Amino acid sequence: MNHTKHPNGEGAPEETMQRRPSLWYQGRYFDFPLAGIILFIVCIGLVMVYSTSAYRGQELYNDSGYFVKRQIVFALVATVIMFLLSKVDYRIYMRYAKSILLIAMALLVLVYIIGTASHGSARWLYIGPFGFQPSEFAKLALIIYTAAVCTRKSKSLNKPGSLAKIMLLPVIAIVLIAIENLSTAIICFAIVMLVTFVASPKTWHFVVLALIGVAGCALFIALAGYRADRLRIWLAPEKYPDGYQTMQSLYAIGSGGLFGKGLGNSMQKMGFIPESHNDMIFSVICEELGVFGAICIILLFIALIYRCTVIAINSADRFGGLLTVGVMVHIAVQVLINISVVTNTIPPTGVPLPFISYGGSSIVFILLEMGIALSVSRQIKPGR
């Protein structure tokens, strides 16, 4: 999708506003390659969650399949919802974009009041036995809101004052997320910045937003001592006790060689890498499947991002294209951060590998986003 104008012409935003969306759309086109890639990566994730969590599940719950059973339930429910959302006319989200973001912001505030702590930070809300991370919902809300506001007010994006007003709610939401989790805030900031960049013919605000983001990160690092400690750990993980996980991850990657030790034969997952089925799962993939397996995983993500690009370029209107761009940016940035952390390319932070890492909130909301992208694909006319 060209960032200077929509591929369907300058009138695309007006067309989006004029056509009244119905709830269900019976489109003739469906992006089967994208759906197939998604399901394939999810299946790989389930296999790797079992491989990485069997030891811990047996140790804690006397059930080697404890974690993978839960993940299968999350994945099945989320997959069903994904295909249902793919049948919903995505244009309906424009009408409720602001309300969706306000709900996400209210949940982020609620986390600080009644949230449950995990790894030292309050990130979870529980409704009875069911818990979720509002920050995951906030990513989806920011994608929808930014795409909607950039479609409605495309001409205002060139005016500094108007742009500031447009970006006020997203900035507040990102700050709320940053207080809780800086790495998630960076992903959300990238989503807002790049969707705005694609929507506008000007690039000056892209540079300004990037500088503001860098300054914001520096401020949050300076305000929290433990974030500065992560920089020191990143530079010399062998010198600090908190660099243990990073060192074990690098050992796992180095010992995998070209083709790995074989599925299920990792040594580092035997308690050496804490919770290896979560954020550090890519290190075990490298150990068991080697460089070859790791490259295959990366190529699958590249193929997924490529299909999202095709949908964005050929979308029926501006809003659909920007929605898909937001989803694509989310996946690309999160994959990049996760793999960079595992390989110690950037300072350590907690970001799951999309579709693969264990976690109900993560896989549910990422598949909801893919459902929206598939919904956009249904509006594409065959042969375009």
ABEGO torsion letter per residue (X at the ends): XBAABBAAEAAAAAAAAABBBBABBBBABBBAAAAAAAAAAAAAAAAAAAAAAAAAAAAAAGBAAAAAAAAAAAAAAAAAAAAAAAABBAAAAAAAAAAAAAAAAAAAAAAAAABBBBGGBBABBBBEABBBBAAAAAAAAAAAAAAAAAAAAAAAAABAAAAAAAAAAAAAAAAAAAAABAAAAAAAAAAAAAAAAAABABAAAAAAAAAAAAAAAAAAAAABAAAAAAAAAAABAAABAAAAAAAAAAAAAAAAEAAEAEBGABAAAAGABBGAABAAAAAAAAAAAEAAAAAAAAAAAAAAAAAAAAAAAABABAAAAAAAAAAAAAAAAAAAAAAAAAAGABBBBBBBBBGABBEAAAAAAAAAAAAAAAAAAAABBBGX
